[in-house]
Amino acid sequence: MDKKTIIKSLDENVIQFNELVKYLNKDEFEININHKWSAGQDLVHLIKVLKIVNIGFTLPKPLLQLMYGINKNEARSFQLLQTLYKNALEGGAKSPSIYIPKPVLFESKNHLIQKHATLNQLFIDKINDHSDNALDRYRLPHPILGKVTLRELACFTSFHTAHHFELLKTKNLTQKQQRTHDLT
């Protein structure tokens, strides 16, 4: 996926996620259903991921090369990365503890939405600071996918947001169905 497409995807996915969260009421934002994260926790999780990714994209290239080596493989496609990630989740892979959010209060919703958007824009700026060659050459570790190129990590970050958007839509629908059932 080219840089322009990645950036467009990142921007669209964060806007879509934040728009959904923006209109959630207190219960929809705070309540966990079936031991799944609340919408607020999903939002904080995505913020935590962007914070770490932004740090990784700021590391000097010689340090990246020393710590993680240079990519010598062909770039993996957006679809392949998505499939590898979904298969790992189905196989029981879990988010590392550093990315697991504590309960989140409704009162912090607007601040968190703004923080998410700001961190995403910083990430887009960092992607733009890298040449296409650098995006394909340098690597960072991913807790589930192993060493990935900077381009692959940018692609992952985009579909990871979309993944949480889909989960949130499903949770929100389940929550509304549960409330309707409780009223009957």
Residue pairs with C-beta under 8 A, 6 or more apart in sequence:
1 9
1 77
1 78
1 151
1 155
2 132
3 127
3 128
3 132
3 135
3 151
6 127
6 151
6 154
6 155
6 158
7 124
7 127
7 128
9 155
9 158
9 159
10 120
10 123
10 124
10 127
10 154
10 157
10 158
10 161
11 120
11 124
13 158
13 159
13 161
13 162
13 165
14 116
14 117
14 120
14 161
15 117
16 162
16 165
17 43
17 46
17 116
17 161
17 162
17 164
17 165
17 168
18 113
18 116
18 117
20 39
20 165
20 168
20 169
20 172
21 29
21 39
21 40
21 42
21 43
21 109
21 113
21 168
22 109
22 110
22 113
24 39
24 109
24 172
26 106
27 175
28 39
28 172
28 175
29 38
29 39
29 40
29 104
29 106
29 109
30 38
30 39
30 40
30 103
30 104
30 105
30 106
31 38
31 175
32 38
32 41
33 171
33 174
33 175
33 178
34 174
36 167
36 171
37 45
37 101
38 103
38 104
39 168
39 171
39 172
40 101
40 103
40 104
40 105
40 106
40 108
40 109
40 112
41 101
41 102
41 103
41 104
42 101
42 164
42 167
42 168
43 104
43 109
43 112
43 113
43 116
44 101
44 102
44 104
44 112
45 95
45 99
45 100
45 101
45 164
46 116
46 160
46 161
46 164
47 112
47 115
47 116
47 119
48 98
48 99
48 101
49 99
49 157
49 160
50 116
50 119
50 120
50 122
50 123
50 157
51 119
52 98
52 99
53 123
53 153
53 157
54 119
54 122
54 123
54 126
56 140
56 153
57 123
57 126
57 127
57 129
57 130
57 150
57 153
58 126
59 140
61 134
61 138
64 138
64 139
64 140
65 138
68 138
68 139
68 140
68 141
68 147
69 139
69 147
70 137
70 138
70 139
71 136
71 137
71 138
71 139
71 147
71 149
75 136
75 149
75 151
75 152
76 84
76 148
76 152
78 155
78 159
81 145
81 148
81 152
81 155
81 156
81 159
82 159
84 145
85 144
85 145
85 156
85 159
85 160
85 163
88 144
88 145
89 144
93 144
95 143
96 143
99 143
104 112
123 154
123 157
127 135
127 150
127 154
130 150
132 151
134 150
135 149
135 150
135 151
135 154
136 149
136 150
136 151
137 149
138 149
138 150
139 147
139 148
139 149
139 150
140 147
140 148
140 150
140 153
141 147
141 148
142 148
142 153
142 156
145 152
145 156
148 156
